[in-house]
Amino acid sequence: MQRRNFFQLALAAPAAMVAGFAPGSARAFEVTRTDREWRAMLSPLEYKVMRKDGTERAFSSPLDKEYGDGTYHCRGCDRPLYSSEHKYDSGTGWPSFWQAKSGAIGTKPDRTLFGTHTECHCARCGSHLGHIFDDGPKPTGKRHCINGVSLVFRAA
């Protein structure tokens, strides 16, 4: 990288982050709200998890033991994220799925949990959902470990 390009990127990155775009991101989210709007529509725990990348206590979500037929939607924008067909009991205390609906989630590296993990978020509004691990069941081998407060279950 030429020095001139490096300095241009270094100067542009903070402004882009303030505007809601991370360097290298392809687009803004379809559903956006102000911080005040998010706080008004979410409980303090929902806000902490969904907007500040927090985590709810293990075994605290009733959705962990929900096994009815239906769809799990994003609490932030109502986008369908996970089918009950892909849910399983991982024993971790959080709702777990081996696959998301096509195009429903986005991912990014998360370097905050003693190493690098894969964070997942709603592709429509950017709300933090949880993390994806490589210790799930077949056929994908993935475990989408999702905070129940980020989800709304709609029975079929």
N, C-alpha and C positions, 0 to 999 in steps of 0.2 A: 504494500500500500504506500502510495506517495505521501510525503509529509503533509502536503496541502489537503489531500482527501481525509487524512486522519484528523486534522484540526477542524475541518468542516463538519465531520461526523461528531466529533467531541463537543462542538459548540451547539449542534442541532439536537443532540440526544436529550438534554434536559428539557428543552422546550417541547419536544415531541412527547415526553413522558407526562408533562403537565397537561398537555392537550388530550391525553388518554391513549396515546399510541406508543408502544414500546419500539425501540429501534428494530427494524427488520419485520415488524408485524405487517400483515397484508391488508388488514382492514379494521375499522372500528366495529363494535358490536351493534347488531341491529336494534336491540333494545337498550337504551341508556337512560339513566336517571341521575339526578343530583344526589349528593350524599344525604341531604335533608329528606329527599323523597324516599331513598332506601331506608333511612332510619324510621320514617313514619310508617312504612308498610311492614317492617320486620321487627320481631322481638329483639331484645338485646343479644340473646344467644344466636339467633338467626343472622343478625347483622355481623356479629363477631366471626361466625363461621363463613358465611357467604361473601362478605365484602372485605374481610380482613384475614382470610385464609386460616381461620381458627379450626378447632376440632372439638366436637362434642364429646362428653364422657362416654366411654365404652359401655354398652348394655343399657344406655339411657333412652334410646329411641324405640318406641313401640313398633316402628317399621322394621326393626331387626328381626322380629318374629312374625311379620305379616307374610303369609304365603297364599293369599287369595289370588284369583285370576284378575289381572288388570295391568295398569300402566303407571309407572312412577314418573311424575312431571317435575320440572324445575319450579321451586317455590317463587323464584324471582320473576319468571315470565311465562310460566305454564307450558313450556315446550316439553313434549313427550321425550323422555331420556332413556328409560329402561323398561323392558317388558318383564312381567312376572315369570315368563318362561325361562328367563336367563338368570333368575335369582337362585341363590343357594345359601346354606348355612355354613359360613366359613369358621364359626366359633370365635371370631374376633370381637364380637359385640357391636358391629356396625353392619347395616344392610350391605350385602355383597352380591355382585353380579359378575358373570363371566364374559358379558358382551353388552355394549350400549347399542341403542338404535342408530342406524346409519346416519352419519353427519350430525348427531345430536350433541356431541361433546368435543371440546378442544383439549389439547394437552400442552404442557410445557415442563421443562426441567425444574425441579424443586430441590435446592441445595440446603434446606434448613433442618432436615431430620437426620443428622449424623451421616451424611453422604448425599448422593444424588438419587432422587426418586422422580416418578412421573406424576405430576399434579394434573387433575382433570377438572374442567370447568364447563359450564353450559356454553355451547357454541353461540347461542342467541344473545345472552345478557352478560356473560362472563362470570357469573356467580360460581364461587368455589364449591366444588362437590366433595372432593376427597383425593385419593391417590390410587394409582394402578400398580399392582405388583405382579411378578412373574411366578406366583405360587398357586394359581387357580386351577380349576378342573379342566378337563378336555371339553370341547375341542380347541379352545383358544389358549388354555394354560394361564389365563389372566385372572386376577382378582381385582375388580373395581370395588374398593373399600370406600363406601359413600356415607357421608354424614346424613343421618335421617332428617335433621332440621332443614336440609337443603331440598328435600323432596316433599311432594304431595302425592299420595296414592289415590288413584281413581279406579274403583272396581269395574270389571268388565260387565 
